[in-house]
Amino acid sequence: MTCEVQPGLTHRLTLTVEEALTVPAVFPAAESFAAMPPVFATAFLVGLIERACIEALTPLLSDGERTVGTHVDISHCAATPVGMEVTAEVILEAVSGRHLAFRVTAWDAAGTIGAGRHERHRIDLPRFLESVERKRAAV
């Protein structure tokens, strides 16, 4: 690592909800998803939170090092319509070796839309990709 990752690291990321980020867009070919309301999808909320964590950590990682999500425990308690902004804030609460635990919150102009925890693990990208290839070859 180029710098030591410490608890307290905080990052915010804001995006505007567009049609491509709504529930029907998660699986466009699935009729069950196409029939859902066009509001910000939980899948994309998780993606926004992961992106915020990645952006917070990337400047502190060594060359060839990345992080991967390993656990998600997030409520999505309010709908956000197309055109409204959503902000996610991630706060690193604990570091244990390569394990990183974040507290996360997300909100729109009307208030909180989600909260919970997200865990990531630091990896050496070349070694990780080698293990993925070994797995593929074993099947």
C-alpha positions as CSV (number, residue, x, y, z in Angstrom):
1,M,0.0,0.0,0.0
2,T,1.2,3.5,-0.8
3,C,-0.5,4.9,2.4
4,E,-2.0,3.2,5.4
5,V,-5.7,2.8,5.2
6,Q,-7.2,4.1,8.5
7,P,-10.7,4.0,10.0
8,G,-12.4,7.4,9.5
9,L,-11.7,7.5,5.8
10,T,-14.9,9.1,4.3
11,H,-16.1,9.6,0.8
12,R,-19.3,11.0,-0.8
13,L,-20.6,10.4,-4.3
14,T,-23.6,11.9,-5.9
15,L,-25.4,10.9,-9.1
16,T,-28.7,11.9,-10.8
17,V,-31.1,9.0,-11.3
18,E,-31.8,8.3,-14.9
19,E,-33.9,5.7,-16.6
20,A,-30.9,3.4,-17.0
21,L,-30.6,3.3,-13.1
22,T,-34.2,2.2,-12.5
23,V,-35.6,-1.2,-11.5
24,P,-36.8,-2.1,-15.0
25,A,-33.2,-1.5,-16.3
26,V,-31.7,-4.1,-13.9
27,F,-33.0,-7.0,-16.2
28,P,-34.6,-5.4,-19.2
29,A,-35.4,-8.8,-20.8
30,A,-37.3,-10.0,-17.7
31,E,-41.0,-9.2,-17.8
32,S,-41.2,-9.2,-14.0
33,F,-38.6,-6.4,-13.9
34,A,-40.1,-4.5,-16.9
35,A,-43.4,-4.3,-14.9
36,M,-41.8,-2.7,-11.9
37,P,-42.0,1.1,-11.1
38,P,-39.2,3.3,-12.7
39,V,-37.5,4.2,-9.5
40,F,-33.8,4.0,-8.4
41,A,-33.0,0.3,-8.2
42,T,-31.5,-1.3,-5.1
43,A,-28.9,-3.0,-7.4
44,F,-27.7,0.4,-8.5
45,L,-27.8,1.7,-4.9
46,V,-25.4,-1.1,-4.0
47,G,-23.3,-0.2,-7.0
48,L,-23.1,3.5,-6.0
49,I,-22.0,2.5,-2.5
50,E,-19.3,0.1,-3.9
51,R,-18.1,2.9,-6.3
52,A,-17.8,5.3,-3.4
53,C,-15.7,2.8,-1.4
54,I,-13.5,2.1,-4.5
55,E,-13.0,5.8,-5.1
56,A,-12.1,6.4,-1.4
57,L,-9.6,3.6,-1.3
58,T,-8.0,3.7,-4.8
59,P,-5.5,6.5,-4.0
60,L,-4.2,4.6,-1.0
61,L,-3.6,1.2,-2.8
62,S,-0.4,-0.1,-4.2
63,D,0.0,-0.8,-7.9
64,G,-1.7,-4.0,-8.7
65,E,-3.9,-3.8,-5.6
66,R,-7.7,-3.5,-5.7
67,T,-10.6,-4.1,-3.4
68,V,-13.5,-6.4,-3.9
69,G,-16.9,-6.4,-2.2
70,T,-17.4,-9.4,0.2
71,H,-20.6,-8.5,2.1
72,V,-23.5,-6.1,1.7
73,D,-26.1,-5.4,4.4
74,I,-28.0,-2.4,3.3
75,S,-31.6,-1.3,3.7
76,H,-33.3,0.5,0.8
77,C,-36.2,2.2,2.6
78,A,-37.4,4.9,0.2
79,A,-38.0,5.2,-3.6
80,T,-36.2,7.9,-5.6
81,P,-37.7,9.0,-8.9
82,V,-35.9,9.7,-12.2
83,G,-34.3,13.1,-12.2
84,M,-33.6,13.3,-8.5
85,E,-30.0,13.2,-7.1
86,V,-28.8,10.5,-4.8
87,T,-25.8,10.8,-2.5
88,A,-24.0,8.0,-0.9
89,E,-21.6,8.4,2.0
90,V,-19.2,5.7,3.1
91,I,-17.2,5.8,6.3
92,L,-14.4,3.2,6.9
93,E,-15.1,1.9,10.5
94,A,-12.6,-0.9,10.8
95,V,-9.5,-2.3,9.2
96,S,-8.3,-5.8,10.0
97,G,-5.5,-7.0,7.8
98,R,-7.0,-7.0,4.3
99,H,-10.6,-6.7,5.6
100,L,-12.3,-3.3,5.4
101,A,-15.7,-2.5,7.0
102,F,-17.7,0.5,6.0
103,R,-20.8,2.2,7.5
104,V,-22.9,3.5,4.6
105,T,-25.8,5.9,4.2
106,A,-27.6,7.2,1.1
107,W,-30.1,10.0,0.7
108,D,-32.0,12.1,-1.8
109,A,-33.6,15.5,-1.5
110,A,-36.5,14.1,0.6
111,G,-34.3,12.2,3.1
112,T,-32.6,8.9,3.8
113,I,-33.2,6.2,1.3
114,G,-30.8,3.6,2.6
115,A,-28.2,2.7,5.3
116,G,-26.2,-0.2,6.5
117,R,-22.8,-1.8,6.2
118,H,-20.5,-2.9,3.4
119,E,-17.3,-5.0,3.6
120,R,-14.5,-5.1,1.2
121,H,-11.2,-7.1,0.9
122,R,-7.9,-5.9,-0.5
123,I,-6.6,-8.2,-3.2
124,D,-3.5,-8.5,-5.3
125,L,-5.1,-8.2,-8.8
126,P,-2.7,-10.5,-10.7
127,R,-2.9,-13.3,-8.0
128,F,-6.7,-12.9,-7.9
129,L,-7.1,-13.2,-11.6
130,E,-4.8,-16.3,-11.6
131,S,-7.1,-17.9,-9.0
132,V,-10.1,-17.1,-11.2
133,E,-8.5,-18.8,-14.2
134,R,-7.6,-21.9,-12.1
135,K,-11.3,-22.1,-11.0
136,R,-12.5,-21.8,-14.7
137,A,-10.0,-24.5,-15.8
138,A,-11.2,-26.8,-13.0
139,V,-14.8,-26.9,-14.2
